[in-house]
Amino acid sequence: MKIATWNVNSLTARWPRVEDFLSTRDVDVVLVQETKQTDAKFPFQQLEALGYESAHHGQGQWNGVAIFSRVGLTDVVRGLYDDEEARFIGATCGDLRVFSCYVPNGRSLDNPHYAFKLRWLDELRRYLRDEASGAPVVVGGDFNVAPADLDVYDPHVFEGATHVSEPERERLRAIEALGYFDATRHAHPDDPCFSWWDYRNGSFRRGWGLRIDLLFCSNDLQPRLVDSWIDRDTRKGEKPSDHAPVFVELA
């Protein structure tokens, strides 16, 4: 089974790229962030024509998360406790329980949104702690946190900024401590690999990226891990998202 997570940065603007991705990548489940659509506008029928069931938690021009699946999609949950923003959706797909997350950006360390980001990650940890489906779990999404300096093109550039602060990274470690592993880093422990590049300053061409799109798998999936990789080619071409999809393949 191949699972991908992808912040599409507007499903409306990126639909031709998404359609091509689904038609060419042989992916079973896609965890999507930043759809920036209402449920009424979401392309349920177009996805069905491509062979995917789908579930969406929309908010209009902001946020929005979704799951596409060609291996079944049941038991959908939307929202993380009392979070009013459309940042979390889960479902059962095949033999897995999967969750798509869009973690708040945080903006800056002295901004109220940073405190919101930390609270949101705490709520995610609590939710996963209480998850009781009994199925193996994959939690993917745009976490807006680079887990380690290896996941940043130049750590000195980000000193004192969000995405790399110790409280954010500690929240990711707390999720792993529940019994999860970072699939990409587990498969490639020493390789610099990025999933996001700013649109500005030629960042993609220069390799100025961050690895902030992550797939956490429950530890019972370690024997099934085949590989995990970043689909850098999807960041190329006309009108790409600023994020590249991240894959995990399970036996």
C-alpha positions as CSV (number, residue, x, y, z in Angstrom):
1,M,0.0,0.0,0.0
2,K,1.3,3.5,-0.9
3,I,0.2,6.4,1.2
4,A,1.1,10.1,0.5
5,T,0.6,13.3,2.3
6,W,0.5,16.5,0.3
7,N,-0.2,20.2,1.2
8,V,-1.7,21.2,-2.2
9,N,-2.0,24.9,-1.3
10,S,-5.5,25.3,-2.8
11,L,-7.2,22.4,-4.4
12,T,-8.9,24.8,-6.8
13,A,-5.7,26.3,-8.1
14,R,-3.9,23.0,-8.1
15,W,-6.6,20.6,-9.4
16,P,-4.8,19.9,-12.8
17,R,-1.7,19.0,-10.8
18,V,-3.6,16.8,-8.4
19,E,-5.5,15.1,-11.2
20,D,-2.2,14.3,-12.9
21,F,-0.6,13.1,-9.7
22,L,-3.5,10.7,-9.0
23,S,-3.3,9.4,-12.6
24,T,0.4,8.8,-12.7
25,R,1.6,7.9,-9.1
26,D,-0.2,4.7,-8.3
27,V,-1.1,5.9,-4.8
28,D,-3.7,4.2,-2.6
29,V,-4.4,6.8,0.0
30,V,-3.6,10.6,-0.1
31,L,-3.7,12.8,3.0
32,V,-4.3,16.4,1.8
33,Q,-3.9,19.7,3.5
34,E,-4.9,23.3,2.6
35,T,-7.7,22.5,0.2
36,K,-9.0,26.1,0.8
37,Q,-12.5,25.0,-0.3
38,T,-15.9,24.5,1.2
39,D,-17.4,21.1,1.3
40,A,-19.9,22.2,-1.4
41,K,-17.0,23.1,-3.8
42,F,-14.9,19.9,-3.1
43,P,-14.5,17.7,-6.2
44,F,-16.1,14.5,-4.9
45,Q,-17.4,13.4,-8.3
46,Q,-14.1,14.1,-10.1
47,L,-12.2,12.1,-7.5
48,E,-14.7,9.2,-7.8
49,A,-14.1,9.2,-11.6
50,L,-10.4,8.8,-10.9
51,G,-11.2,5.8,-8.6
52,Y,-11.0,7.5,-5.2
53,E,-13.5,7.8,-2.4
54,S,-13.0,11.0,-0.5
55,A,-13.8,12.8,2.7
56,H,-13.3,16.5,3.3
57,H,-13.3,18.9,6.2
58,G,-13.5,22.4,4.6
59,Q,-13.4,26.0,5.7
60,G,-13.6,28.0,2.5
61,Q,-10.5,30.1,1.7
62,W,-8.4,28.9,4.6
63,N,-7.2,25.6,5.9
64,G,-9.1,22.5,4.8
65,V,-8.1,18.8,5.0
66,A,-9.1,15.7,3.1
67,I,-8.5,12.0,2.5
68,F,-8.6,10.3,-0.9
69,S,-8.7,6.5,-0.9
70,R,-9.1,3.7,-3.4
71,V,-9.0,1.0,-0.7
72,G,-12.1,2.0,1.2
73,L,-13.0,4.9,3.4
74,T,-15.2,4.5,6.5
75,D,-15.6,5.9,10.1
76,V,-14.7,9.5,9.2
77,V,-13.9,11.9,12.0
78,R,-13.6,15.7,11.5
79,G,-12.0,18.2,13.9
80,L,-9.6,17.9,16.8
81,Y,-11.5,18.3,20.1
82,D,-12.7,21.9,20.3
83,D,-10.6,23.3,17.4
84,E,-12.9,25.4,15.2
85,E,-10.5,25.4,12.3
86,A,-10.5,22.7,9.6
87,R,-7.2,21.1,10.3
88,F,-7.8,17.5,11.1
89,I,-9.6,14.6,9.5
90,G,-9.4,10.8,10.0
91,A,-10.8,7.6,8.5
92,T,-10.3,3.9,8.1
93,C,-8.7,3.0,4.8
94,G,-8.1,-0.7,4.2
95,D,-6.6,-2.1,7.3
96,L,-5.2,1.3,8.5
97,R,-6.5,4.2,10.6
98,V,-5.2,7.3,8.8
99,F,-5.3,11.0,9.8
100,S,-4.5,14.1,7.8
101,C,-3.2,17.1,9.8
102,Y,-2.6,20.7,9.0
103,V,-0.7,22.1,12.0
104,P,-0.8,25.8,12.6
105,N,2.1,27.8,11.2
106,G,2.9,29.7,14.4
107,R,4.1,32.8,12.6
108,S,6.7,33.9,15.2
109,L,7.8,32.9,18.7
110,D,6.1,35.9,20.3
111,N,2.9,35.6,18.3
112,P,-0.3,34.2,19.9
113,H,-0.5,31.8,17.0
114,Y,2.7,30.1,18.3
115,A,1.0,29.3,21.6
116,F,-2.0,28.0,19.5
117,K,0.4,25.8,17.5
118,L,1.8,24.2,20.7
119,R,-1.7,23.7,22.1
120,W,-2.8,22.1,18.9
121,L,0.1,19.7,18.9
122,D,-0.7,18.8,22.5
123,E,-4.3,18.1,21.5
124,L,-3.1,15.9,18.7
125,R,-0.9,13.9,21.1
126,R,-3.8,13.5,23.4
127,Y,-6.1,12.4,20.6
128,L,-3.5,9.8,19.4
129,R,-3.0,8.6,23.0
130,D,-6.7,7.9,23.2
131,E,-7.0,6.4,19.7
132,A,-8.6,3.0,20.3
133,S,-9.5,1.6,16.9
134,G,-7.0,-1.3,17.3
135,A,-5.8,-0.8,13.7
136,P,-2.3,0.3,12.7
137,V,-2.2,4.1,12.4
138,V,-0.6,6.5,9.9
139,V,-0.6,10.2,10.9
140,G,0.5,12.5,8.0
141,G,0.4,16.1,7.1
142,D,2.0,19.5,7.1
143,F,3.3,19.7,10.6
144,N,5.1,23.0,10.1
145,V,7.9,21.7,12.2
146,A,11.3,20.5,11.0
147,P,12.1,17.7,13.4
148,A,15.9,18.2,13.5
149,D,18.6,20.4,12.0
150,L,19.2,17.8,9.3
151,D,15.7,18.8,8.0
152,V,16.7,22.4,7.5
153,Y,18.9,23.7,4.6
154,D,20.7,26.1,6.9
155,P,19.8,26.0,10.6
156,H,21.5,29.3,11.3
157,V,19.0,31.1,9.0
158,F,16.1,29.9,11.3
159,E,17.6,30.6,14.7
160,G,14.9,32.2,16.9
161,A,12.1,31.4,14.4
162,T,9.2,29.0,14.3
163,H,9.4,25.5,12.7
164,V,12.7,24.7,14.5
165,S,12.1,25.8,18.1
166,E,12.7,23.3,20.8
167,P,9.1,23.4,22.2
168,E,7.8,22.4,18.7
169,R,10.3,19.6,18.3
170,E,9.6,18.4,21.8
171,R,5.9,18.0,20.8
172,L,6.9,15.8,17.8
173,R,9.0,13.6,20.1
174,A,6.1,13.3,22.5
175,I,4.0,11.9,19.6
176,E,6.7,9.4,18.7
177,A,6.9,8.4,22.4
178,L,3.3,7.2,22.2
179,G,4.6,4.5,19.8
180,Y,5.1,6.1,16.4
181,F,8.1,6.5,14.1
182,D,8.9,9.1,11.4
183,A,8.7,7.0,8.3
184,T,11.0,9.1,6.0
185,R,13.7,9.5,8.6
186,H,13.4,5.8,9.6
187,A,14.0,4.8,6.0
188,H,16.7,7.3,5.4
189,P,18.3,8.2,8.7
190,D,21.1,10.4,7.4
191,D,19.9,11.9,4.2
192,P,19.0,15.6,3.9
193,C,15.6,15.7,2.2
194,F,13.1,18.6,2.0
195,S,9.4,18.8,1.3
196,W,8.8,22.5,1.2
197,W,10.5,25.4,-0.6
198,D,9.5,29.0,-0.5
199,Y,8.2,30.4,-3.8
200,R,10.6,33.4,-3.4
201,N,14.3,33.9,-4.1
202,G,14.6,30.8,-6.3
203,S,14.5,28.6,-3.2
204,F,13.6,25.4,-5.0
205,R,16.4,25.8,-7.5
206,R,18.9,26.6,-4.8
207,G,17.9,23.8,-2.6
208,W,16.7,26.0,0.2
209,G,14.1,23.8,1.7
210,L,12.7,22.3,4.9
211,R,11.3,18.9,5.8
212,I,8.0,19.8,7.5
213,D,5.6,17.3,5.8
214,L,5.8,14.1,7.8
215,L,4.3,10.7,8.0
216,F,4.2,9.1,11.5
217,C,3.4,5.4,11.5
218,S,2.5,3.3,14.6
219,N,5.4,1.0,15.6
220,D,3.5,-2.1,14.6
221,L,4.0,-1.0,11.0
222,Q,7.8,-1.1,11.1
223,P,8.0,-4.7,9.8
224,R,5.8,-3.6,6.8
225,L,7.9,-0.5,5.9
226,V,9.3,-0.8,2.4
227,D,10.4,2.8,1.8
228,S,9.5,6.4,2.3
229,W,10.4,9.2,0.0
230,I,9.7,12.8,-1.2
231,D,8.3,13.2,-4.7
232,R,10.4,16.2,-5.5
233,D,9.4,16.2,-9.2
234,T,5.8,17.2,-8.3
235,R,7.3,20.5,-7.0
236,K,8.5,21.3,-10.6
237,G,6.6,22.6,-13.6
238,E,3.7,25.1,-14.0
239,K,1.9,26.4,-10.9
240,P,3.1,23.8,-8.4
241,S,2.3,23.8,-4.7
242,D,5.2,25.0,-2.6
243,H,5.1,21.5,-0.9
244,A,6.0,18.2,-2.4
245,P,4.1,15.0,-1.6
246,V,5.7,12.6,0.9
247,F,5.2,8.8,0.4
248,V,5.4,5.8,2.6
249,E,5.1,2.3,1.1
250,L,3.9,-0.5,3.3
251,A,4.0,-4.2,2.4
